[in-house]
Amino acid sequence: MTDLQTIPLKTIDGRDSSLGAYAGKVLLVVNTASKCGLTPQYEGLESLYTKYRDDGFAVLGFPANNFAGQEPGSDDEIASFCTTSFSVDFPMFSKISVAGEDKHPLYAALIAAEPEAEGTTTFRERLEGYGMTPNPEPEVLWNFEKFLIGRDGDVVARFSPDMAPDDDRIVSAIERELHASE
């Protein structure tokens, strides 16, 4: 088991967990928010999960309120929103911080393992154009940044928040990891 897989986590309904519960699977870890312009990505994330879960894949959602207060709700409110608005069936976890001094150890480890996200330049410029000051690299840029973890528990890729879940680069990376051990 990798160090990443031993970091203690809580599911959105309060149960103890870790990435170790998903050992042997390919994982897409995503920091989510309910009131973000990127929130419709829940639909694409659920589609990926539905398409590949029988092949050993899971999307893991980590709500975070680090960006413009776009995830203000409680875990119960977030779970209800995800289920009601987007029929989310993939595993969701308790709200955490993905940036700043109170950054969760999971995100500290993910960032250390993969300090650069593919495709962030354009999104960074868009945020600046809206008068926002994005986090400096290597920090998580915004909601819906995605980390891909291989079956061995190691981070293998990181994708920009505005890269849609069905983007060829993400789908290709998932498929590559799913078939890596065949």
Number of C-alpha atoms within 10 A of each C-alpha: 12 12 12 21 19 14 15 14 19 16 18 20 12 12 10 11 16 17 22 17 10 17 17 14 21 29 28 26 23 24 26 28 30 23 16 17 11 17 16 15 21 24 16 15 25 18 18 21 23 16 11 16 16 9 13 16 25 23 25 23 25 24 29 26 21 21 19 12 13 18 21 17 18 13 19 12 12 22 19 14 15 19 12 10 13 17 13 21 14 19 13 24 24 20 24 20 19 27 19 12 7 10 13 17 16 21 21 18 15 22 20 13 16 16 15 17 21 15 15 20 10 11 17 20 14 13 14 12 10 8 9 13 12 17 14 9 12 12 19 28 23 26 29 29 22 28 26 24 24 24 21 16 21 19 22 17 21 26 22 23 25 20 20 21 22 14 11 11 14 22 14 12 14 23 14 13 22 19 11 10 9 5
